[in-house]
Amino acid sequence: MKKGVTNLSRFLLEEQRKYPQATGEFTILLEQIAFAAKIISSEVNKAGIVNIIGKSNSTNVHGEEQQKLDIYANQKMIEALDHTGKVCAMASEEVDDLISIPDKYPKGKYVVIFDPLDGSSNIDVNISIGTIFGIYKRVSEGFGGCKEDFLQEGCKLVAAGYVIYGSSTMFVYTTGIGVNGFTLDPSIGEFLLSHENIKIPEKGKILSINEANYHRWSQEIRDFVEYIKSIKERKYTSRYIGSLVADFHRNLLKGGIFLYPADKDNPSGKLRLLYEANPMAFIVEQAGGKATDGKQDILKIKPDSLHQKTPLIIGSTFEVNTFLNFMSKK
């Protein structure tokens, strides 16, 4: 299979044929998410020349000011999935409660969670942003989904992925069997296979953490950061964008560690377990990496609410294990 000549639809169909029991439902869901991503990408690329950037004069469930593109991206994700007949409910970082499927559409056996526009505070300054998604198989009975379907451990995800809107738009996903990346060719409007079977390096050289929060960290976290900086033979470089998708994508390809740990102001962490941490952890583990909250594997945490927050330490196994060694000294 040559890179650059296989589009996403063909790749999904060829993967589907490997499993005789496959129904094609995954193919439909992933294609629809990719379709929404193309629409969002188009708007992101026009930001600055149309009235789509800036604040919307509204806040989301977390009390954060919503950007106009937040609302737009959220609506496009919903519209891409609600009519498929494969989904019984959705949940978004931008919405307080579950998103029901309209009665006029059939319901399916999957639930989809998403952060429609991660890093949206960076829109106005033209920094890479992204969309994060995860898919679970429902565990409840009946037709409509319920919270029980969403409050599953991350290890029970059946698919996860993200789209990064940067110098190019990339769609990266896993169904639990490796990680593959597709780059959007805007001239033909297709995602083409560009990064097959992505593996994160076992060791990296990139440290991604917001050092402005240094005074809020525990001593163990400070010690870890100082230790990493002191390893002369590896010569770590500090790279922090403040957009999870962008920071994660760079480290996935090049190796390293991203940290948004708990601190004095955010003892429960700041990133969302369902919409950000779980999908990224599922991806990184499929790529050979590791993710933790500092105490346990992110994917083993049983959520107790739709918008639960968590610390997130994610990346190459060497750096994450080194972090855990420092935390065990408490």
N, C-alpha and C positions, 0 to 999 in steps of 0.2 A: 504494500500500500504506500504510494508516494505522497509525501507531504505536499500540500498546496493544490491537490487535485481531488481530494475527497471532501465533500461538504458534510455538514452536520447531519442532514437527513439520511444520506447514504450510510454514514458511519453508524448511526443509530439502528438502521435497518439491518446492517451486516452483523451488529452485535446481537440484535434480537433473534436472528436466525440461528445463533449458536445455542439457543435455548428453546427447544420445541414446545415447551409449556408456556412460553411467553405470549401474552395477549396483545401486545402492541400499545398498551395503555401508557407505559413509560415514554414510549416514543412520542406519543401525542402530547403528553405533558411537557416534556423537554423542548419539543419543537415550538410549543406555544409560549413557553418562557423565553426562548430565543427570539421569537417573533416580537414579544413585548420589549425585549432588550434592543432590538433594531429600532423600534419607534422611540424609545427613551434616548438611545444613542444619537438619533437624528436631532432631537430637541437639545440635548447637551451640546452638540456641535454648533447649534445656532445660538447658544446662550451668549448674550451680549449684543446681538443684532435683532433679537425679538424680545418682547416683554415677557420673558420666562424666568429671569433671574431676580434675586432679591427676596425679601421677606414677604409672607402672605398675610400678615396681621392675624395669624392664628397660631395656636400651640398644639403639640401632640400630647399623648397620654403621659409623657415624661415631663411635661412642662417646658419643653424646648420649643423655641420659635421655629415654625415650619417655613421652609423655603417654598417658593412657587413650584419648583421642580419636584420637591418631596410629594406634594399633592398630586401632581401630574403623573409621576412615576407610579405612585400607589394605585391610582385609578387604572392605568394601563395594564398593570399586573393583574388586577381583578378582572378586567374585561377580557384579558387573554385566556383566563382559566375558568371563568364561571359557567361557560356554556358547553364545556367539553364532555360533560357526562361522566367524567372520571374522578371528580373531586366532590366531597360532601361538605367541606367547609374550608375556610382559609383563615390565617391570622397574620397580621402585619404589625411591625414595630410602630407604625403611625396610627394604629386604631386600638382603642381601649379594649373592646370585646371581640368575639369571633365574628368573622365575615361569613354570612350565610349565603348559600346558593339560591338565586331567585327560583320561585316555585315553577316557573315556566320551563326550567331546565332539569334534566334528569340528574340524579346524584350518583356518585361513584364511591369507590372504597379507599380513596386516598385523601389526606389532608395536606395542604401546602402552607408553609410558613415563609415569610420573606421580610427582608429589610429593603424596601424599594429603592432607596437612594442613600447608601452609606457614605458618610463623609460630606454630606450636602452643605455643611458650613463652608466648605472650600470652593463651592461653585463660582462665587464672584471673583475668585483670584485664579481661576483656570488650573486648579490642581486636580489630579485624577480622583475620580469617585467611582462608585460601583453599586451593583445590586447583588444581594446575597439571598439564597433560597435553600429550602430543605423540604423533603417529601417523606411523610410517614404513611404507613398503612393504618387505617382506622382500627381501633380495638373495641369500639362501642357497637351496640346493636341499633337497628333502625335505619332511617334514611338520612336524617340530618346529623352532622357531626356535633360533638360536645367537647368540653375542655379536656376530658380524659384522653381524647385522641391526640391532643397536642402536648400534654404533660407526660411525655415518654422520654426515657433516657436517650441521649444522642446516639448511643450504640444501636438503637433500633431504627435509625434513619434508613430509608431504602435508596435515597439519592440526595445529593447536595451539590451545590455549585455556586459560582459567582460570575458576574460580568464586570469587567473593569473598563471604564470609559476613559481612555488616556490618549496617548499619541496614536494608538489604534484601539479598537474595541475587541476585547477577547472574552470568550465564553469558556469557562473551565468547569468541568463537572466530574462526578464519580457516582457510580451505582454500586459501589462496594467492591469493584473489581478494577483497580487502577484508576489513574487520573489522566484525563486528556483535555487538551486545550485547542480552541478553534479561534482563528482571527477573522474578523469581518472584513471582507473585500467590498468596500462601498461601491465599486464600479458595477458589481453584479448583485449586490445585496445578499451575499451568502457568507455564512461562517465556514471557513475552510480549515481543515486539520493542519495545524502548524506546530503543535507540541504534543507528540504522541508518548503515552506512558510516562508521564512526568514523575521524576523521583527527586525528592529534596536531598541535597548532600548531607551525609551523616554529621559533618562538621561544617560550620560556616565562618564568616568573618564579619557579619553584620549584626550590630546591636541596635535594636529599635525600641526606644523607651523615651518617654517625655521627662527629661532630666530637670525640667522646671519644677517637678513635683518632688524633688529630692528630699526637701525638708519634711515632707509628709510621710516618707517611707519608714518601714521598720528597719532596724539595724541590719538584719539579715539581707534585706534587699539592697541596701547601700553597700554592704560588704561584697555581694555578688557582682554588682556593677563595677566596683573598684577592682575586683579580681579580674574580671573580663578585660578591663582596660589595661591591666598590668601584664597580660600574657604577650610577651614580646615576640615569640616565635609565630604567633598567628596574626598579630597586628590588626585587631578589630577596628572597624570603622563605624562611626555612629551615624545612623540614617533613620530619621523619624519624620513622617509626613503628616500624621494626624488623621489619615484616612485608612481605616483598617484594611479595606480591600487592597489599596495600593501598597501599604507596608507588607501585608501578607503575601501578595503576589510576587513582589521583589524577592522576599526571603524564600518563598517556595522554589523559585528558580535558581537562586544563588546560594541559599543556605544562610543560617543565622537564627536569631531569636527575636521575637516580638513580645514585649511585656506591657500589660496594663494591670498592674497588681493592685491589691487593696491598699489603702492608705488611710491616714487619720480622717480625711474628709469623706472618703468612700470606703468604709470598712467592709462592705459587701461587694466591692468592685463597682465598675461603671458600665461595662459592656453587657449586652443582653444575652442571656444563656440560649434562648430559643432561636433568636433571629441572627445572631452573630457568632457566638462561641461554638455552639454545636455544629453548625454546617462547616465552619472552618476547621474544627477539630477532626471531623469525619474525613474531610479532604486531606488534611496533613497526615493522618494516620495511614490512609490509603497510599500516600506518596512516600511512606517510610519515616515520617516524623512523629512528633509527640505533642500533646497538649494537656495542660494541667491548670488547676486553680491555685496551685501551690501546696495542696494537700492530697488531692486525688485526681484521677483521670477525668477530664471534662466530660467525656462521653458516658461516664458512669453516674453522673449526678441526676437524681430524680427531681425534676422541676416541681415546684408547688404553686407556681402562678405563671400566667402568660408573659409577664414582663419582668420576670426575675432577673436580677443582675448577678454578675460573677466576675472575679478576677480572671484574667486570661494570660497564660504564659504558653507560647506556642512556637514551634519551629523545629530545628534540627535536634536529633536525639542527644548529641553530646552536650549542647548548651542547655537544653531543658533538664537533663539529668544533673548537670552541674548546679543549676539553680535549685533543684530539689535537695541536693546535698547540703547546700547552704541553709535551706529552710529547715532541714532536719536537726540543725544545731540549736534550735530554739530551746 
